[in-house]
């Protein structure tokens, strides 16, 4: 690929945009929630417990219901996950992660629309936010009869 001045300009603008994203309020809230979660010993212990149970779950999952501990492990995994998810710092981080993802999705959509309104932008929530798609099935493997396909 030959580097042109236009390409260099795009890279410069990309760098400016990425700095703006890193300095945004949404990113600051995410980073604060991340620091808060991982500085709390109780929360990190819950995460470690869940990771250990997840490893056991994956081992049991290989054999399915034929594994002698299948039911017990499945109950314990759900219980440990519920306990971890109910911790306020874990819930806050998940909320901030979704907020950051929506923010990045919105930016991607704005960039795509500045190129062409026909560009379909996949979003983290699995929906395609495009003015042309009327069914919401674009790119999902389901039948789609909208004018975007």
C-alpha positions in Angstrom: 0.0 0.0 0.0 1.3 3.4 -1.0 1.0 6.0 1.7 -0.7 9.1 0.4 -1.3 12.4 2.2 -5.0 11.7 2.3 -4.2 8.4 4.2 -1.9 10.3 6.6 -4.6 12.9 7.2 -7.1 10.1 8.0 -4.6 8.5 10.5 -4.1 11.9 12.1 -7.9 12.4 12.5 -8.2 8.9 13.9 -5.6 9.7 16.5 -7.5 12.8 17.5 -10.8 10.9 17.7 -9.3 8.2 19.8 -7.8 10.7 22.2 -11.3 12.3 22.5 -12.8 9.0 23.3 -10.2 8.2 26.0 -10.8 11.6 27.5 -14.6 11.3 27.4 -16.8 11.3 30.5 -18.1 7.8 29.4 -14.6 6.4 29.4 -13.8 8.1 32.8 -16.9 6.5 34.4 -15.9 3.1 33.0 -12.3 3.4 34.3 -13.6 4.5 37.7 -16.0 1.5 37.9 -13.1 -0.8 36.8 -10.7 0.6 39.5 -13.4 0.4 42.1 -14.2 -3.2 41.3 -10.7 -4.5 41.2 -9.6 -2.6 44.4 -12.4 -4.3 46.4 -11.1 -7.6 47.9 -14.6 -9.0 48.3 -15.5 -8.4 44.7 -12.2 -9.8 43.3 -12.7 -12.9 45.5 -16.2 -13.4 44.0 -14.7 -13.1 40.5 -11.9 -15.6 41.3 -14.6 -18.0 42.8 -16.7 -17.7 39.7 -13.6 -18.3 37.4 -12.8 -21.5 39.4 -16.4 -22.7 39.1 -16.4 -21.9 35.4 -13.4 -24.1 35.0 -15.2 -27.0 36.8 -18.3 -26.3 34.6 -16.3 -26.6 31.4 -14.9 -29.9 32.6 -18.4 -31.2 33.4 -19.8 -29.8 30.2 -17.6 -32.1 28.2 -19.5 -35.1 29.4 -22.9 -33.4 29.9 -25.5 -35.0 32.0 -23.5 -38.2 32.1 -21.0 -36.6 34.5 -21.7 -37.7 38.1 -21.4 -34.1 39.4 -23.3 -32.4 36.6 -26.3 -31.2 38.6 -24.3 -30.1 41.6 -21.8 -28.1 39.5 -24.6 -26.5 37.4 -26.4 -25.3 40.6 -23.1 -24.1 42.1 -22.1 -22.2 38.9 -25.5 -20.4 38.8 -25.3 -19.6 42.5 -21.7 -18.2 42.4 -22.5 -16.2 39.2 -25.7 -14.8 40.8 -23.7 -13.8 43.9 -21.0 -12.2 41.8 -23.5 -10.4 39.6 -25.3 -9.0 42.6 -22.2 -7.3 44.0 -22.8 -3.6 43.5 -19.3 -3.0 42.0 -19.7 -5.8 39.5 -23.2 -4.5 38.5 -21.8 -1.0 38.2 -18.9 -2.1 35.9 -21.3 -4.1 33.7 -23.5 -1.0 33.4 -20.5 1.2 32.5 -19.3 -1.4 30.0 -22.7 -1.3 28.2 -22.6 2.5 28.3 -19.2 2.6 26.7 -20.1 0.0 24.1 -23.2 2.0 23.1 -21.0 5.1 22.9 -18.5 3.3 20.6 -21.3 1.9 18.5 -22.8 5.4 18.1 -19.4 6.7 17.0 -19.0 3.9 14.5 -22.5 4.6 13.1 -21.7 8.3 12.6 -18.5 7.4 10.8 -20.2 4.9 8.6 -23.1 7.3 7.8 -20.6 10.0 6.9 -19.3 7.6 4.2 -22.7 6.5 3.0 -26.2 6.0 4.4 -26.2 2.5 2.8 -23.5 1.3 5.2 -25.0 -1.1 7.7 -23.3 -0.9 11.1 -23.6 -3.9 13.5 -24.1 -3.0 17.1 -23.1 -4.9 20.2 -26.8 -5.4 21.1 -27.2 -7.5 17.9 -29.3 -4.9 16.2 -28.5 -3.2 13.0 -29.3 0.5 13.4 -29.8 1.4 9.8 -32.6 3.5 8.3 -33.0 1.0 5.5 -33.5 -2.1 7.6 -37.1 -2.5 8.6 -37.0 -6.1 9.9 -33.9 -6.0 12.1 -32.8 -9.3 10.6 -29.9 -8.0 8.5 -26.9 -10.1 9.1 -28.5 -12.3 11.7 -28.9 -15.3 9.4 -32.7 -14.9 9.4 -34.6 -13.9 6.3 -34.6 -10.2 5.6 -36.6 -8.5 3.0 -35.5 -4.9 3.6 -33.9 -2.8 1.0 -30.5 -2.9 2.7 -29.8 -6.5 1.8 
